[in-house]
Amino acid sequence: MTETAEYDATGLLCPLPVLRANRKLRELAVGGLLTVRATDPAAEQDFPAYCKQTGHELVSSRREGDVLIFVIKKR
């Protein structure tokens, strides 16, 4: 079974959502999924760039109202 975790970064501003998500990802086993919720508009660019730099897979990103939701798979 795939390990999953969630991190609520709503209300935090760049670069905190990515930094805190990175810390949470370190706790997961390889292949684990982290769902991040963020309200900082910069997160829309930050998370894809972060995944490209680190090799983690951005499984999905979507918007629910003002909240951006990213699902990241740990490499």
MDTraj code that builds the backbone (N, CA, C; nanometers):
import mdtraj as md
import numpy as np

residues = "MET THR GLU THR ALA GLU TYR ASP ALA THR GLY LEU LEU CYS PRO LEU PRO VAL LEU ARG ALA ASN ARG LYS LEU ARG GLU LEU ALA VAL GLY GLY LEU LEU THR VAL ARG ALA THR ASP PRO ALA ALA GLU GLN ASP PHE PRO ALA TYR CYS LYS GLN THR GLY HIS GLU LEU VAL SER SER ARG ARG GLU GLY ASP VAL LEU ILE PHE VAL ILE LYS LYS ARG".split()
xyz = np.array([
    [0.0838, -0.1196, 0.0000],
    [0.0000, 0.0000, 0.0000],
    [0.0876, 0.1250, 0.0000],
    [0.0482, 0.2240, -0.0760],
    [0.1242, 0.3480, -0.0872],
    [0.1056, 0.4334, 0.0374],
    [0.2172, 0.4793, 0.0894],
    [0.2133, 0.5685, 0.2054],
    [0.1667, 0.7072, 0.1587],
    [0.0761, 0.7678, 0.2352],
    [0.0273, 0.8999, 0.1980],
    [0.0368, 0.9941, 0.3172],
    [0.0502, 1.1220, 0.2880],
    [0.0531, 1.2245, 0.3919],
    [-0.0098, 1.3496, 0.3335],
    [-0.0528, 1.4383, 0.4218],
    [-0.1088, 1.5664, 0.3777],
    [-0.0394, 1.6780, 0.4524],
    [-0.0261, 1.7915, 0.3834],
    [0.0293, 1.9092, 0.4493],
    [-0.0561, 2.0298, 0.4110],
    [-0.1041, 2.0999, 0.5110],
    [-0.1864, 2.2188, 0.4871],
    [-0.0968, 2.3422, 0.4984],
    [-0.0645, 2.4009, 0.3836],
    [0.0210, 2.5195, 0.3797],
    [-0.0616, 2.6453, 0.3518],
    [-0.1939, 2.6366, 0.3702],
    [-0.2776, 2.7529, 0.3438],
    [-0.2385, 2.8656, 0.4390],
    [-0.2322, 2.9862, 0.3850],
    [-0.1965, 3.1024, 0.4651],
    [-0.0471, 3.1298, 0.4696],
    [0.0349, 3.0328, 0.4271],
    [0.1800, 3.0534, 0.4260],
    [0.2223, 3.1143, 0.2935],
    [0.3254, 3.1978, 0.2979],
    [0.3764, 3.2617, 0.1767],
    [0.5095, 3.2004, 0.1354],
    [0.5397, 3.2136, 0.0062],
    [0.6630, 3.1658, -0.0530],
    [0.7810, 3.2120, 0.0330],
    [0.8781, 3.1299, 0.0613],
    [0.8975, 2.9910, 0.0137],
    [0.8479, 2.8852, 0.1115],
    [0.7738, 2.9244, 0.2155],
    [0.7364, 2.8286, 0.3208],
    [0.6576, 2.7064, 0.2721],
    [0.5591, 2.7202, 0.1808],
    [0.4876, 2.5981, 0.1396],
    [0.5809, 2.4903, 0.0841],
    [0.6757, 2.5302, -0.0001],
    [0.7681, 2.4325, -0.0598],
    [0.8654, 2.3786, 0.0455],
    [0.9171, 2.4664, 0.1306],
    [1.0122, 2.4213, 0.2336],
    [0.9476, 2.3216, 0.3294],
    [0.8263, 2.3517, 0.3722],
    [0.7586, 2.2628, 0.4671],
    [0.7156, 2.1322, 0.3992],
    [0.6758, 2.1412, 0.2723],
    [0.6396, 2.0197, 0.1981],
    [0.7630, 1.9307, 0.1819],
    [0.8779, 1.9924, 0.1574],
    [1.0028, 1.9181, 0.1433],
    [1.0339, 1.8418, 0.2724],
    [1.0148, 1.9066, 0.3852],
    [1.0389, 1.8428, 0.5151],
    [0.9443, 1.7226, 0.5336],
    [0.8192, 1.7411, 0.4930],
    [0.7194, 1.6345, 0.5057],
    [0.7537, 1.5175, 0.4126],
    [0.8022, 1.5481, 0.2921],
    [0.8390, 1.4429, 0.1963],
    [0.9517, 1.3557, 0.2502],
    [1.0443, 1.4157, 0.3243],
    [1.1564, 1.3391, 0.3799],
    [1.1085, 1.2292, 0.4731],
    [0.9920, 1.2479, 0.5346],
    [0.9373, 1.1487, 0.6282],
    [0.8731, 1.0304, 0.5554],
    [0.8427, 1.0476, 0.4264],
    [0.7741, 0.9434, 0.3497],
    [0.8730, 0.8454, 0.2890],
    [0.8260, 0.7216, 0.2686],
    [0.9045, 0.6231, 0.1954],
    [0.9022, 0.6594, 0.0465],
    [1.0002, 0.6098, -0.0269],
    [1.0031, 0.6309, -0.1717],
    [0.8735, 0.5779, -0.2310],
    [0.8134, 0.6563, -0.3201],
    [0.6854, 0.6174, -0.3800],
    [0.5662, 0.6701, -0.3020],
    [0.5921, 0.7286, -0.1850],
    [0.4844, 0.7849, -0.1043],
    [0.4260, 0.9086, -0.1694],
    [0.3018, 0.9383, -0.1360],
    [0.2327, 1.0532, -0.1950],
    [0.2068, 1.1592, -0.0883],
    [0.2389, 1.2830, -0.1224],
    [0.2114, 1.3956, -0.0340],
    [0.1121, 1.4877, -0.1036],
    [0.0019, 1.5177, -0.0357],
    [-0.0955, 1.6129, -0.0861],
    [-0.0742, 1.7442, -0.0117],
    [-0.0501, 1.8507, -0.0871],
    [-0.0248, 1.9822, -0.0281],
    [-0.1362, 2.0776, -0.0691],
    [-0.1886, 2.1502, 0.0291],
    [-0.2889, 2.2538, 0.0031],
    [-0.2215, 2.3875, 0.0302],
    [-0.2289, 2.4800, -0.0655],
    [-0.1642, 2.6098, -0.0508],
    [-0.2530, 2.7202, -0.1062],
    [-0.2397, 2.8397, -0.0498],
    [-0.3159, 2.9540, -0.0998],
    [-0.2249, 3.0598, -0.1616],
    [-0.0938, 3.0443, -0.1490],
    [-0.0003, 3.1410, -0.2073],
    [-0.0010, 3.1246, -0.3589],
    [-0.0371, 3.2312, -0.4340],
    [-0.0407, 3.2196, -0.5812],
    [0.0920, 3.1738, -0.6409],
    [0.2045, 3.2063, -0.5762],
    [0.3366, 3.1664, -0.6275],
    [0.3537, 3.0150, -0.6262],
    [0.2773, 2.9452, -0.5438],
    [0.2897, 2.7989, -0.5353],
    [0.2618, 2.7328, -0.6700],
    [0.1813, 2.7987, -0.7528],
    [0.1489, 2.7430, -0.8852],
    [0.2743, 2.7213, -0.9702],
    [0.3732, 2.8104, -0.9552],
    [0.5002, 2.7933, -1.0251],
    [0.6024, 2.7198, -0.9385],
    [0.5950, 2.7425, -0.8076],
    [0.6970, 2.6881, -0.7169],
    [0.6983, 2.5356, -0.7120],
    [0.5818, 2.4733, -0.7020],
    [0.5800, 2.3276, -0.6875],
    [0.6262, 2.2538, -0.8133],
    [0.5818, 2.2940, -0.9340],
    [0.6378, 2.2278, -1.0529],
    [0.7903, 2.2464, -1.0626],
    [0.8399, 2.3658, -1.0298],
    [0.9849, 2.3912, -1.0350],
    [1.0575, 2.3060, -0.9305],
    [1.0007, 2.2981, -0.8119],
    [1.0592, 2.2166, -0.7039],
    [1.0697, 2.0704, -0.7467],
    [0.9619, 2.0185, -0.8064],
    [0.9620, 1.8789, -0.8494],
    [1.0647, 1.8542, -0.9590],
    [1.0765, 1.9492, -1.0500],
    [1.1745, 1.9364, -1.1583],
    [1.3167, 1.9329, -1.1008],
    [1.3447, 2.0173, -1.0019],
    [1.4777, 2.0245, -0.9410],
    [1.5116, 1.9009, -0.8585],
    [1.4127, 1.8458, -0.7890],
    [1.4393, 1.7372, -0.6944],
    [1.4159, 1.5988, -0.7523],
    [1.3451, 1.5916, -0.8659],
    [1.3168, 1.4621, -0.9258],
    [1.1896, 1.3978, -0.8741],
    [1.1215, 1.4629, -0.7785],
    [0.9921, 1.4106, -0.7336],
    [0.8925, 1.4298, -0.8484],
    [0.7872, 1.3502, -0.8487],
    [0.6877, 1.3585, -0.9564],
    [0.5667, 1.4388, -0.9107],
    [0.5337, 1.5412, -0.9873],
    [0.4106, 1.6162, -0.9610],
    [0.2978, 1.5372, -1.0276],
    [0.2256, 1.4610, -0.9471],
    [0.1219, 1.3717, -0.9985],
    [0.0040, 1.4522, -1.0493],
    [-0.0372, 1.5535, -0.9724],
    [-0.1488, 1.6366, -1.0154],
    [-0.1455, 1.7713, -0.9454],
    [-0.2090, 1.8669, -1.0080],
    [-0.2296, 1.9969, -0.9440],
    [-0.3652, 2.0473, -0.9894],
    [-0.4404, 2.1006, -0.8937],
    [-0.5726, 2.1528, -0.9278],
    [-0.6058, 2.2668, -0.8323],
    [-0.7120, 2.3358, -0.8648],
    [-0.7554, 2.4490, -0.7833],
    [-0.8973, 2.4235, -0.7347],
    [-0.9186, 2.4471, -0.6039],
    [-1.0542, 2.4443, -0.5483],
    [-1.0771, 2.5807, -0.4851],
    [-1.1439, 2.6685, -0.5564],
    [-1.1614, 2.8050, -0.5081],
    [-1.0266, 2.8749, -0.5003],
    [-0.9906, 2.9231, -0.3825],
    [-0.8623, 2.9909, -0.3641],
    [-0.7494, 2.8955, -0.3276],
    [-0.7820, 2.7685, -0.3116],
    [-0.6830, 2.6719, -0.2639],
    [-0.6258, 2.5913, -0.3806],
    [-0.4926, 2.5883, -0.3862],
    [-0.4219, 2.5057, -0.4842],
    [-0.3903, 2.3730, -0.4172],
    [-0.4119, 2.2633, -0.4888],
    [-0.3870, 2.1303, -0.4321],
    [-0.2887, 2.0571, -0.5232],
    [-0.1766, 2.0158, -0.4630],
    [-0.0706, 1.9457, -0.5365],
    [-0.0541, 1.8068, -0.4767],
    [-0.0386, 1.7086, -0.5644],
    [-0.0059, 1.5733, -0.5187],
    [0.1327, 1.5406, -0.5737],
    [0.2247, 1.5115, -0.4820],
    [0.3649, 1.4880, -0.5177],
    [0.4033, 1.3456, -0.4777],
    [0.4670, 1.2752, -0.5713],
    [0.5151, 1.1387, -0.5447],
    [0.6646, 1.1447, -0.5177],
    [0.7057, 1.0893, -0.4030],
    [0.8473, 1.0940, -0.3665],
    [0.9282, 0.9992, -0.4546],
    [1.0420, 1.0478, -0.5025],
    [1.1294, 0.9642, -0.5854],
    [1.2152, 0.8753, -0.4974],
])
top = md.Topology()
chain = top.add_chain()
for i, resn in enumerate(residues, 1):
    res = top.add_residue(resn, chain, resSeq=i)
    for name in ("N", "CA", "C"):
        top.add_atom(name, md.element.get_by_symbol(name[0]), res)
traj = md.Trajectory(xyz[None], top)
